[in-house]
Amino acid sequence: MTAAPLGEHAALVENLYGRGLLDETWRAVWHAVPRAPFIPRQAWRQGTTACEPLMTEDERLGLVHSDEPVVIQVDDGAPDGPGVATSSNSQPSMVARMLRLLLVESGHRVLEIGTASGYVAALLCRRVGDSRVYSVEIDPGLAHHATAVLRAAGYRPNLACGDGAGGWPDQAPFDRVLVTCALRTVPHRLVRQLVLGGVLVAPLARDFWSGAVIQLTADGNGGAAGRFQGGASYMPMRSHRPPALKQVDTTTCRTAAARLDPRALLTLGFALYAGTRLPRVRMVHADRADGAQVWLQDEDGCAATAVTGEDAYEYGVRSLWQEVERVHEEYLALGSLEARDFGVTVTARGQQVWLHHPERIIEPAPVHGPAA
């Protein structure tokens, strides 16, 4: 494979360093590990509805040298699919953020969940040494690719093909665990494989609008807790992909006066709060020239939609738009909340989201039917 020209690779690294995403140690590591050799010849750019294949080497290298993700697999590798991204080499600035949150030090043993292209494993090898890096990839084709390119680049981390949700218990404990695919909940098995004070960094998939990065510290008793550290958009772990939604019964449509502009819902703070108060309710949005449109739906087929400046519409036995407005009123009453005001505790009993401190657990809101 063709390595990135030094100038273009160096410019990308210096951009990350200038933005404060790399310290001096990681700066040297990134300079030593170019991105291009880890990207397969067949790659795609993430499109609005489907991935766009990179047709020329100039296109490929242009994307590789930018601060953008590079899709390396679509449709789980199946031919003639719709072109949905299922694996990527993540946006470099996001990789740098995740590695900074991981708080890696020399001598640490690091477990990576989601080897994908092998690039992050190579960065970790350069930072802590090959023998201290463990990486698990569920897809056999991607695992084969990562093994080949890592060896060609001179790296020999410990690699395995399997479901990363279970970690690598035979090689535990680890000082650090990095998850490079989105989780709906943090598997307790991963937390149990951390040493006392060990750190886990992972993106969590939120049903409301956006994903978020969590940084957890292990308590030595099988649990871990920590705060959200900003937004992130990652492809879901295969075993954590959301279930298909039921079809909405549009014959039950009714109008609901919208007292809230849908744009007010599109913040990470509200996504974290509402995603906990209204579990299993999904929201997607579309920007419009005059505002935004949102679509809400639960697992039972109840739904609601609203457009800036217009009434809302609700479907099914649940008043989803009215519930969202009530939850937004609660959110405003709590003050100006940011992602770091929220945190997560993971124990053998499950996962809980809290506000400000672990004792202040956010509970689900009651479900409301339509007003009489």
C-alpha positions as CSV (number, residue, x, y, z in Angstrom):
1,M,0.0,0.0,0.0
2,T,1.1,3.6,-0.7
3,A,2.2,5.5,2.5
4,A,1.0,9.0,2.9
5,P,3.5,11.7,1.7
6,L,5.2,13.1,4.8
7,G,4.0,16.6,4.2
8,E,0.3,15.8,4.1
9,H,0.5,13.4,7.0
10,A,2.6,15.8,9.0
11,A,0.1,18.6,8.3
12,L,-2.8,16.6,9.6
13,V,-0.9,15.7,12.8
14,E,0.2,19.3,13.4
15,N,-3.4,20.4,12.9
16,L,-4.5,18.1,15.7
17,Y,-1.6,19.2,17.9
18,G,-2.4,22.9,17.3
19,R,-6.0,22.3,18.4
20,G,-4.8,20.9,21.7
21,L,-5.9,17.3,20.9
22,L,-2.3,15.8,21.1
23,D,0.3,16.3,23.8
24,E,4.0,16.0,22.9
25,T,4.1,12.3,23.5
26,W,1.1,11.5,21.3
27,R,2.3,14.1,18.7
28,A,5.4,12.0,18.2
29,V,3.4,8.8,18.1
30,W,1.1,10.1,15.4
31,H,4.0,11.4,13.3
32,A,5.5,7.9,13.4
33,V,2.3,6.2,12.3
34,P,0.8,7.4,8.9
35,R,-2.8,6.6,8.3
36,A,-2.8,5.7,4.6
37,P,-1.2,2.2,4.9
38,F,-4.1,1.0,7.0
39,I,-6.9,2.1,4.6
40,P,-8.0,-0.6,2.1
41,R,-7.9,0.1,-1.6
42,Q,-11.7,-0.2,-1.6
43,A,-13.0,2.6,0.6
44,W,-16.0,5.0,0.8
45,R,-16.9,8.5,1.8
46,Q,-19.8,8.8,4.2
47,G,-22.8,10.2,2.2
48,T,-26.1,11.6,3.4
49,T,-28.1,8.4,2.7
50,A,-25.5,6.0,1.4
51,C,-21.7,5.7,1.1
52,E,-19.9,7.0,-1.9
53,P,-17.1,4.8,-3.3
54,L,-13.7,6.5,-3.7
55,M,-13.0,5.9,-7.4
56,T,-9.4,7.1,-7.7
57,E,-6.2,7.0,-5.7
58,D,-6.2,10.8,-5.5
59,E,-9.7,10.7,-4.0
60,R,-8.6,8.0,-1.5
61,L,-5.5,9.9,-0.4
62,G,-7.3,13.2,-0.2
63,L,-9.8,11.8,2.2
64,V,-7.2,9.9,4.2
65,H,-5.2,13.1,4.7
66,S,-8.2,15.1,5.9
67,D,-9.9,15.2,9.3
68,E,-12.7,13.0,8.1
69,P,-13.7,9.4,8.7
70,V,-13.0,6.9,5.9
71,V,-15.5,4.1,5.5
72,I,-13.8,0.7,5.0
73,Q,-16.8,-1.6,5.0
74,V,-20.4,-1.3,3.9
75,D,-23.3,-3.7,4.6
76,D,-21.2,-5.9,6.8
77,G,-19.2,-6.9,3.7
78,A,-22.2,-8.3,1.8
79,P,-22.3,-7.6,-1.9
80,D,-25.0,-5.5,-3.6
81,G,-26.3,-4.0,-0.4
82,P,-27.8,-0.5,0.1
83,G,-24.3,0.9,1.0
84,V,-24.8,1.4,4.7
85,A,-21.5,2.0,6.5
86,T,-20.6,-0.8,9.0
87,S,-16.9,0.0,9.7
88,S,-14.7,3.0,9.3
89,N,-11.3,4.5,10.1
90,S,-12.7,7.2,12.5
91,Q,-12.2,10.9,12.1
92,P,-8.6,11.6,13.3
93,S,-9.7,14.4,15.7
94,M,-12.2,12.0,17.3
95,V,-9.5,9.3,17.7
96,A,-7.2,11.9,19.3
97,R,-10.0,12.9,21.7
98,M,-10.7,9.3,22.7
99,L,-7.0,8.5,23.2
100,R,-6.5,11.7,25.3
101,L,-9.5,10.7,27.5
102,L,-8.0,7.2,27.9
103,L,-5.1,8.7,29.9
104,V,-2.6,6.1,28.7
105,E,0.8,5.9,30.4
106,S,3.9,3.8,29.6
107,G,3.6,0.3,30.8
108,H,-0.2,0.1,30.6
109,R,-1.9,-2.9,29.2
110,V,-4.7,-1.7,26.8
111,L,-7.7,-3.5,25.4
112,E,-9.2,-2.2,22.2
113,I,-12.7,-3.3,21.2
114,G,-13.1,-2.9,17.4
115,T,-9.8,-3.3,15.5
116,A,-11.3,-2.3,12.2
117,S,-8.4,-1.0,10.0
118,G,-5.8,-1.6,12.7
119,Y,-4.8,2.0,12.8
120,V,-5.6,2.7,16.4
121,A,-3.9,-0.5,17.4
122,A,-0.8,0.7,15.7
123,L,-0.9,4.0,17.5
124,L,-1.3,2.2,20.8
125,C,1.6,-0.2,19.9
126,R,3.8,2.8,19.3
127,R,2.7,4.3,22.7
128,V,3.0,1.4,25.1
129,G,4.6,-1.5,23.1
130,D,3.2,-4.3,21.0
131,S,2.9,-6.9,23.8
132,R,0.8,-4.6,25.9
133,V,-1.9,-4.0,23.2
134,Y,-4.9,-6.4,22.8
135,S,-7.5,-5.8,20.2
136,V,-10.7,-7.7,19.3
137,E,-12.6,-7.5,16.0
138,I,-15.9,-9.3,15.3
139,D,-15.7,-9.3,11.5
140,P,-13.3,-12.0,10.0
141,G,-12.6,-10.0,6.9
142,L,-11.6,-6.9,8.8
143,A,-9.6,-8.9,11.3
144,H,-7.6,-10.5,8.5
145,H,-7.0,-7.1,6.9
146,A,-5.9,-5.5,10.3
147,T,-3.5,-8.4,10.9
148,A,-1.9,-8.1,7.5
149,V,-1.4,-4.3,7.5
150,L,-0.2,-4.3,11.1
151,R,2.4,-6.9,10.4
152,A,3.4,-5.1,7.2
153,A,3.9,-1.9,9.2
154,G,6.0,-3.8,11.7
155,Y,3.5,-4.1,14.6
156,R,2.7,-7.3,16.5
157,P,-0.2,-6.6,18.9
158,N,-2.3,-9.4,20.4
159,L,-5.3,-9.8,18.1
160,A,-8.4,-11.8,18.3
161,C,-11.5,-12.3,16.2
162,G,-14.7,-12.4,18.2
163,D,-17.5,-10.4,19.9
164,G,-15.8,-7.6,21.8
165,A,-18.8,-7.2,24.1
166,G,-17.1,-9.9,26.1
167,G,-13.7,-8.3,26.2
168,W,-10.7,-10.6,26.5
169,P,-11.2,-12.3,29.9
170,D,-8.3,-14.7,29.5
171,Q,-5.8,-11.8,29.3
172,A,-7.5,-9.5,31.9
173,P,-7.0,-7.4,33.9
174,F,-6.3,-4.3,31.8
175,D,-5.3,-0.8,32.8
176,R,-7.3,0.7,29.9
177,V,-10.2,-0.3,27.7
178,L,-11.0,1.6,24.5
179,V,-14.2,0.9,22.7
180,T,-14.3,2.1,19.1
181,C,-18.0,1.3,18.3
182,A,-21.1,2.7,19.9
183,L,-22.7,0.8,22.9
184,R,-26.3,1.1,24.0
185,T,-25.1,0.2,27.5
186,V,-21.6,-0.5,28.8
187,P,-21.2,-4.3,29.2
188,H,-20.4,-5.1,32.8
189,R,-17.9,-7.8,31.5
190,L,-15.7,-5.0,30.2
191,V,-15.8,-3.1,33.5
192,R,-14.8,-6.3,35.4
193,Q,-11.7,-6.6,33.3
194,L,-10.3,-3.3,34.5
195,V,-7.8,-2.9,37.4
196,L,-8.6,-0.7,40.3
197,G,-8.5,2.9,38.9
198,G,-8.5,1.6,35.3
199,V,-10.2,3.7,32.7
200,L,-12.7,2.8,30.1
201,V,-13.6,5.2,27.2
202,A,-16.5,4.4,24.9
203,P,-19.1,6.1,22.8
204,L,-22.7,5.4,23.9
205,A,-25.5,5.4,21.4
206,R,-28.3,7.7,22.4
207,D,-31.8,7.4,21.0
208,F,-32.2,11.1,21.1
209,W,-30.3,12.8,18.2
210,S,-26.7,12.1,19.1
211,G,-24.1,9.9,20.7
212,A,-21.8,10.8,23.5
213,V,-18.4,9.7,24.8
214,I,-18.2,8.3,28.4
215,Q,-15.0,8.1,30.5
216,L,-15.4,5.6,33.4
217,T,-13.0,4.8,36.2
218,A,-13.1,1.3,37.8
219,D,-13.7,1.1,41.6
220,G,-12.1,-2.2,42.1
221,N,-15.3,-3.9,43.2
222,G,-16.7,-4.7,39.8
223,G,-18.2,-1.3,39.1
224,A,-17.2,1.9,37.4
225,A,-18.4,5.5,37.2
226,G,-17.6,8.6,35.2
227,R,-18.9,11.6,33.2
228,F,-19.9,12.2,29.7
229,Q,-17.2,14.0,27.7
230,G,-18.9,15.5,24.7
231,G,-20.6,14.2,21.6
232,A,-19.5,11.4,19.3
233,S,-20.9,9.6,16.3
234,Y,-19.8,5.9,16.0
235,M,-21.3,2.9,14.2
236,P,-23.0,0.6,16.7
237,M,-21.5,-2.6,18.0
238,R,-23.2,-5.4,16.1
239,S,-24.8,-6.9,19.1
240,H,-25.9,-3.4,20.2
241,R,-27.7,-2.4,17.0
242,P,-31.2,-1.0,17.8
243,P,-34.2,-3.2,17.1
244,A,-36.5,-2.4,14.2
245,L,-39.3,-0.1,15.1
246,K,-43.0,-1.1,14.6
247,Q,-45.0,0.5,11.9
248,V,-46.9,3.6,13.0
249,D,-50.6,3.6,12.7
250,T,-51.2,6.9,10.9
251,T,-55.0,6.6,11.2
252,T,-54.7,7.7,14.8
253,C,-53.2,11.1,13.9
254,R,-54.2,14.0,16.1
255,T,-53.0,17.6,16.3
256,A,-51.1,18.8,19.4
257,A,-50.3,22.5,19.8
258,A,-46.5,22.9,19.7
259,R,-45.3,25.4,22.4
260,L,-41.7,24.4,21.7
261,D,-39.5,25.0,18.6
262,P,-38.0,21.6,17.6
263,R,-34.6,23.2,17.4
264,A,-34.6,23.5,21.2
265,L,-34.3,19.7,21.4
266,L,-31.1,19.5,19.3
267,T,-28.5,19.8,22.1
268,L,-26.4,17.1,23.6
269,G,-27.4,18.1,27.1
270,F,-31.0,17.7,26.4
271,A,-30.3,14.4,24.4
272,L,-28.7,12.9,27.5
273,Y,-31.5,14.1,29.8
274,A,-34.4,13.2,27.6
275,G,-32.8,9.9,26.5
276,T,-32.9,8.9,30.2
277,R,-36.3,10.3,31.1
278,L,-37.8,8.8,27.9
279,P,-36.1,5.5,27.5
280,R,-36.6,3.6,24.2
281,V,-37.9,6.7,22.4
282,R,-35.9,7.6,19.3
283,M,-35.6,11.0,17.8
284,V,-34.3,12.0,14.4
285,H,-34.2,15.4,12.9
286,A,-33.8,17.2,9.6
287,D,-32.6,20.8,9.1
288,R,-34.8,23.1,7.1
289,A,-34.3,26.5,5.7
290,D,-36.6,28.0,8.3
291,G,-35.8,25.7,11.2
292,A,-36.0,22.0,11.9
293,Q,-38.3,19.0,11.8
294,V,-38.1,16.2,14.4
295,W,-39.6,12.7,14.4
296,L,-40.1,10.8,17.7
297,Q,-41.1,7.2,17.9
298,D,-41.2,4.5,20.6
299,E,-40.8,0.8,20.3
300,D,-44.6,0.2,20.3
301,G,-45.3,2.3,17.2
302,C,-46.4,5.5,18.9
303,A,-44.9,8.6,17.3
304,A,-44.9,12.4,17.0
305,T,-43.5,14.9,14.6
306,A,-43.1,18.7,14.7
307,V,-41.8,21.4,12.4
308,T,-40.6,24.8,13.4
309,G,-43.6,27.3,13.3
310,E,-46.3,24.6,12.9
311,D,-48.4,22.4,15.1
312,A,-47.2,19.0,16.2
313,Y,-48.9,15.7,15.2
314,E,-49.1,12.6,17.4
315,Y,-49.9,9.0,16.6
316,G,-50.9,6.0,18.7
317,V,-52.0,5.9,22.4
318,R,-49.1,7.9,23.7
319,S,-48.8,11.7,23.7
320,L,-45.1,11.7,22.8
321,W,-44.9,15.4,21.8
322,Q,-46.5,16.5,25.1
323,E,-44.2,14.2,27.0
324,V,-41.2,15.7,25.3
325,E,-42.3,19.3,26.0
326,R,-42.8,18.4,29.7
327,V,-39.3,16.8,29.9
328,H,-37.9,19.9,28.2
329,E,-39.5,22.1,30.9
330,E,-37.8,19.9,33.5
331,Y,-34.5,20.3,31.7
332,L,-34.7,24.1,31.6
333,A,-35.6,24.2,35.3
334,L,-32.4,22.3,36.1
335,G,-30.3,25.2,34.7
336,S,-27.8,25.4,31.9
337,L,-26.7,21.8,31.6
338,E,-23.8,20.4,29.6
339,A,-22.6,16.9,28.8
340,R,-20.2,16.8,31.7
341,D,-23.0,17.5,34.2
342,F,-24.2,14.0,33.4
343,G,-22.5,10.7,34.3
344,V,-23.0,6.9,34.3
345,T,-22.5,4.2,36.9
346,V,-22.1,0.6,35.7
347,T,-22.5,-2.3,38.1
348,A,-23.6,-5.9,37.9
349,R,-27.1,-4.6,38.2
350,G,-26.9,-2.5,35.1
351,Q,-26.3,1.1,34.0
352,Q,-27.7,4.2,35.6
353,V,-27.4,7.8,34.3
354,W,-27.0,10.6,36.9
355,L,-26.9,14.3,37.2
356,H,-24.0,16.1,38.9
357,H,-23.2,13.2,41.3
358,P,-23.8,9.4,41.3
359,E,-26.4,9.6,44.0
360,R,-28.7,11.8,41.9
361,I,-30.1,9.1,39.6
362,I,-32.3,10.2,36.7
363,E,-35.4,8.0,36.6
364,P,-37.7,7.4,33.6
365,A,-40.7,9.8,33.3
366,P,-44.3,8.5,33.5
367,V,-46.0,7.7,30.1
368,H,-48.9,9.8,29.2
369,G,-51.8,9.2,26.9
370,P,-53.6,11.8,24.8
371,A,-55.6,14.5,26.7
372,A,-59.3,14.0,26.8
